[in-house]
Structures are given as structure tokens and as C-alpha cells.
Amino acid sequence: MDAHELLGRRRFVVGAGTALLAGGAVTGAEAAVVDGPLPDFHPALKNALTFPLAWGTSPIRDFRAWRRAARATVEEHLLVERQDGTPYAPEFGGRAQGEGYIRELVSVSLTRYERVRGALLTPHGDGPFPAVLLLHDHGARFDIGKEKLVRPWYDDTRLASARAWADKYFSGRFVGDELARRGYVVLCLDALGWGDRGPLAYEQQQALASNFYNLGSSLAGLMAREDQRAAAFLAGLDRVDARRVAAVGFSMGAYRAWQTAALSDHIAAAASVCWMTGLKDMMVPGNNTLRGQSAYYMLHPGLARHLDIPDVASIAAPRPMLFLNGGLDTLFPAEGVRVAYDKLRAVWRSRHAEQRIRMKTWPELGHVFTHAMQDEVVNWLDDVL
């Protein structure tokens, strides 16, 4: 087939998508995949997403009733049952002194399936202390998970990788250690595939997610359930003031932070750095989400038929929430961030709580969590907690 024939076929196929949008019939032979992995008819699929359960669109007018209904809908789409009856059975060890805090390792049962190891940092003093559930990013780097945010005093082989990660994304800081120095108990655990629960190879993610689906379960749902349980475990520690527990994360960890706030009443506030957008604005040619792979950790099948991404985060209203993003972040185009921020602001405003949500764009920054951004998060936590 020469170039003219290819161009003709391209026009024919795009025309098929146009016919579908107009309500016309399309035969199987006319369908195709265009713009990389998007189907030709993806505009029609987008147009079908009206997010009917969103606050303000839903027929439910009582906010508490809406919150219960929206959370129940998300819970249903996780495809992983609640684990409330599973004992945590924590085991502590590997204690060491930090600068103004104690480091220790903890192993817990977040689900009935396996034990998970994490880093637990506790400030010197009597307590109870405010606490942070610190949630690590994806980053296509799997040999380190919790070590991305907490200096691995227990493993010299991971220290070089951890330092390189901190230099690349966090201005050379270990965010968890800084929070502990500032008076917060910090819990950071490995998600499935990272650190002690890996390392997973990048190209294996899609198969892992597929196998979860084949087993009637969900990779993203498992991560959501584990983060829920981690929040409850942290809030239940004697050293922690259960009324002052926050979720904080960067990139995929930011997604996990606002998702956990939406699904857990143990979270009093959440700070999310570099993960918030409108779904339709993210699903555009060239966006990383279209590649699959890492997207499966944040994909709950069918949920978009009910709620947009900021609609899910809004379940946490009117609790304090902080969203930061970089204006040069190619993963989250500016229009999608604006759409999401507008939706979030409207929900908090409807609760007469607009002062409790803060959204800021750093125009000169990309996909990073710099020294200055970290300071803003910690100062904000000091205020709201």
C-alpha cells in the first residue's frame, strides 16, 4: 500500500469515527486504532462520560448522603474486599537513632494475603504526636519504594539508589526524615512491586494487572485497600494523636494521598504533589496514561462511568486538602489541572469551606517535589493539624 492509499484509509477511518459521533452505523471493517493506542471512536467514548454521580450533578442533594453514596460506588469498583477483620499483628525491629527521632522497621498485615514491611519514624518526646502516612511514587524505579522517602538506615545497598532519587526529585532531601525532625510520626510502606515487594520490571506491570483482573481482583484496588488499612494502623498507634493524621505523597503517591483521604475517615488532611487532573483532559494523544503499564496502579474499571478524578477526591470534603503541581509538568497538562481545581474548589465552596482547600501551581517547575514545595507542605500541615 503506497502513501496515497494509506492517507485515504486514514481519512476513511476517521470518517468512521465521525459517523459514530453522529449516530451513524459503523461496520467492523471501518474501525481502527489511531493516534497510537486510542481507538478512532475515542471522542464518542469521552462524550459518553457525564459523571452523573458528581456532587452538583447527582440527584442526591444532602452532602453527607452523597458522600456515602459516592464512597460506596468507589468501594464497589475497587474489586478487593475490605480487610477490616484482618489483625495487623505488627512486629517492630531494626531500631536506630535519627536526628531528633527514632527509626524502626515495622511489618504488618494490611490484607490477609501477605505481610508488608515499612519504615516508622517517631520524634523524641512523650507524644502523642501528629502523624503522616507517607506514600511513595511510581517513577518506573522499583528497587526502592519506601526508600525513596525515608533514608534506608537498614540497607546500604539501597542507599545509593535512594540518594540518587532524592537528588533527582526532592532537592536531595529524604522527605520522611524531614517530617520526623519537624515532630511528625511517619509511616512509609512499600506498594506491591517496589522495594521489599519487588522489584517489578516496568514491562511486567500490564501482565500483573491483567492477572489480577483474571482472578476477579484489581491491582489498583489492592493498593487502595492497603493504603486505607495503613491509615487505620497509623491512627491506632499509642504514639499517634488519632485526630491529627495526614496523608502526603508525590506523583503516584499524591494520587494515593487524596484517594486515601476520600476512602478513610482516619485521614484528617491530605497534601498531594503532582497528581491531579480531569480524566478527559488526561486521555489525550501523547499522555503517559495511554501507554498502559504504570496506569494500571490507578485504574479502577468502570468508575469513570460515575465519577471524574476530582469527584473522587471531593469525597474528602470539607477536610483540609493541599494540591501542588508544576506548570511545566508534561504528565498533567495545564488544562486538565485547571478543570480539576475548578471542580474541587466548587465542592469545598458548597460546604462553606473554601479556606480549607489550597491549590497552587509552580509555573517554573516540572514533575518534582522540591525543597521549597516540601517546606510549604510541612508549614501547611503545622497549620491544619
N, C-alpha and C positions, 0 to 999 in steps of 0.2 A: 504494500500500500504506500503510495507516494505522499508527499506533504499536502497536496491539494485534497486528496481523498481523506487524509487524517483530519484536516481542517473541516471538511464537510461533515465528517462523522461527529466531530466535536460540536458543531453548530446544531446538528440533528439531535444529539443527546441533550444539550442544554435546552433545546426546544421542548424535549420531552418533560423536563422539569417544569418549564413554563406551563405546559399543558396541565400538569398535575396541580400546580398552584391555581389554575383557572378552573379546576374541577373536571378537566377532560380525562378520558381514559388513556392509560399508558400501557403498552404491551411489555412483556418481559424483555423482548429483544431491544427495546428502546432505552432500557435502564442501564446506568453505568456508574462507575465511580469516577469522580472528578475532583479537582483541587486536592490531589493527594488522597487521603483516606476518607474524604467526605463523599457521601452519595450525591448524585446530581440533584435529588429532591430534598436536600437538607433544608432549604428555606421553608418548605412546606412543613417539615417536622418542627422547625423553630416556631413557625406561626401557630402550630397546634398547642404550644406550651403557653398557657394563660395563667398558670399558677393560681388555681381557684381557691386554694386554702390560705393564701397570703392574708395577713392582717390588713383589713381595709377592703379586701375583695371578698373574703369569706362571708357567708351569711351570718356567722357567729359574731355577735356584737359585744358580748361580755368578754373582756380580755382574758380573765382567768380561765374561762371556759374554752376560749380559743387556744390558749397556751396548752391546756391539757389535750385538746384535740390534735393540735399541730405536733406536739411531742409524741403522742401515741402513733401518729402517722409515720414520723421518723423512726420510732422504735420498731414498727412493723417492717419497715424496709431495711433494717439492719440485717435481717435473716439469721441473727445469732441470738439465742435465748438469753434472758437475763441470768446473771450468775450470783444473785444476792445470797443464796444459801451456801455458797462455797466458802469454807473457812479460809481466811488469809494465811494462817499459820506462819507468821513471819519468823525468819531466822536472821539474826544480826551477827556481823563479824567484820574482820578487816579494819578495825578502828585505827585511826591515826589523827594526829593534831593538825589542824589548819591554822590560819592566821585569824584567831578570834572565834573559831568554831571547831567542832568535832566532825571528822569524816568517818563514815562507816558504810559497809555494804549491807544490803538487805535483800532477802529472797522471799517472794510472796506468791501465793496462788491467786492470780487475778481472774482466772477461769478454772474450771475443773479439769482442763486439759494438760496444763504444764505449769512449772514454776518459772518465775521471771526474776532476774537479778537487776538491782538498781543501786544507785548512789544516793545516800541520805546524809545531808549536811545539817548540823544543829548548832546554832550560836551558843557561845558560852553564856551562862546565866541561869536563872531559875525558870523562866517561862511562866505560863505557856506563851508561845511566840506566834506571830503571823506566819503563814506558810505559802510556798509556791510549788505547784505541780508544774515542773519544767519539762516541756515537750520538744523533743529533738526534731530536726528537719529531715528531709529525704536526701537531696543533694547528689544522688547517684553514687554515694560513697557508703559502703555497707560494713566495712571492717570496724567502724566506730559508730556508736549510737549515742548512748548517754555520755560517752567521752567527748562528744562534740561540744558539750555544755558544761561538763564537770571535769576538772583535771584528774586524769586517771592515776591516782597515787598508788594503786594496786597492780598496775600493769605497765612496765617500762616499754614493752614492745608496741603498745598503742599510743604512747605519749608523743612520739614524733608526728604521727598522723593527726592526733588531737591538736597539737600546737599549730600544725600547718592549717588545719581547718579554722581554728580561732584567728589566725593571722589573715586568712582569706575573707572571712565573713564577719568577724566580731572584733575588729581592731586589736587583735592579739589577746583579748580577754577571754577568760572562762566565765561565762555569764552566771552559772550556778554558784561558783566560788564568790563572785562579787555580791550576789544576793545574800549569801550566808554571812559575809562580812558586814552587810548592812542590817543584819538582825532577823533574817528570814530562815525558817526551816525549809530546806529544798529537797524535793524528791524527783529524781530523774531515772526513768526506766527505759530499757530497750524495747522498741517495737519489733514485731516479728520480721526477721530478715537482717537486723542490724546487730552489731556487737556480739554479745554472748549468744544471740539467737540467729546468727548468720555465720559468715557473711553470705548474702544472696548475690548472685550475679545479675547485672542490670537486665539482660535479655531473658532472665528466668521469671521476671515479675508477672508477665502476662500468663504464663503457664500456671504459676502459683495461684493467681486469681481465678483462672479457668477451673482449676481443680477444686477450689473452694465452691464455685458455683455448681460443679458436677456433684459435689457432696451436699448440695442443698444449703450451702452456707455462703459466707461473704468475707473476703479479706478486709475490706473497709469496715464491715460490720464488726469484725473481731477487734480491730483497732479501736473503734468507738466504744465497745463494751469494756475493753481493758482500761481505757482512759477513764471511763465512768467509775470503775472499781478502784482505780488508783486514787482518784479524788476522794472517795469514801474512806479508803485506807488511811490516807494522809490526814484527813479531818479527824479520824478516830484516835490518832496517837496522843498520848498524855501530854507530850511536849508541845502540842499544837493547840492554838485557840481556834476551835472549830468554826467560829463565826468569821474568821479572817483568813480564808484560804482562797488563793487566786490561781488561775491557770495562765501560763505565759509560754509563748512559743514563736519561733521564726519559721517562715516558709511553710512546709507541711506541718510543722509544729504550731504555727499560727492557726491553720485550719483546725487542728486538733484542739487548740485552746478555746476558740469560740464554739466549736461543736460540743466540747465537754461542758461549757457553761450552759449551753442550750439543753443538755440532757441530764445534768446533775445539779441538784439543789445544794450540794456541798460546796459549790464554787460561788464565792461572793463577788468576784470580779475577774475580768479576763483582759489580757493585753496580747494582741495579735499583730505581728510584724510581717508584712509582705505576704498576705494571703487573704484577699477579699475582692470579689468581683461579681458582676451579674453573669449568669450562666450563658445567655445568648451572646453576650459580648466577648466571652472567653472562647466560645466554639466558632472560631474563625480560622481561615487558612493560615498556616504557619505557627499557630499556637501550640505550645508543648503538650497541652491536654490531648490533642488529636493523635499523638504518637502512641497512645495506649501506655503500656509499661507503668510508669510512676502514677498515672491517673487512676489506676485500679485501687490504690490505697484510699482514694477519696471519692469512690463511685458507689453509690447506693442505688441499685437498679430500680427504675420506675419512680423514684422520689420526685424527679423533676416534673412529673405529671401533676404534682400537687403544690410544690413549694420551690421557689428560687433559692439560690445560695444565701442571700441576705435574709430571706424569710426564715430560714432555719436558725441563723444566728439571732434573729429577733425574738426567738422563744426565751432568750435570757433576759429580755427587758422586764423591768426597768433597772436591773443591776448595772453597776458601773462597768463600762467597756471602753477600751482604748484600741484604736486601729491606726497603724502607721504603715505607709507604703512609700516606695521610691518612685519619683516621677519618671525615671529612666528604666524602670523595671519592665523588661520586654515580656515577662511571663504574664503580667497583668496590665493590659492596655489601659490607658487613662480613661477612656470612655466607660469601660466596664467598672472601674473603680468608682467613677462618679455616680453611675447608676446605682451601685450597691450602697454607697454612702448616703445618697438621697433617700433610698428605701429605709435604711437603718435610722436615719435622723427622723423620718416621719413617724416611725413606730415609737421611738422614745419621746418625741414631742406629744404624741397622742396620750402618753402616760404622764404628761407634765413633768418629764424627767430629762429634758434635753441637755441639762447641765451634767448629767451622768454619763453621757457618751461623748467621746472625743475622737475626732478623725483628722489625721494630718498627713499631708503629702510633702516629702522632702524632694523638691524638684531636681536637685543636683545628684541624687543617689539612684543606684540601681537596686539589685536584689541583694541587700546587705542589712546587717543589724549592727551599726557602728557604735563606737564609744558614746557619741552624743545621743543616739537613739536609746541606748541602754540606760543612760542617766535619766532620760525623760521617762522611761518606763518605771524605773525604781522610784523616782520622785513622785510619779503619779500613784504608784502603789502605796507609798507612805501617806499620801493624802486620803485615798479612798478606803484604806484599811485601818 
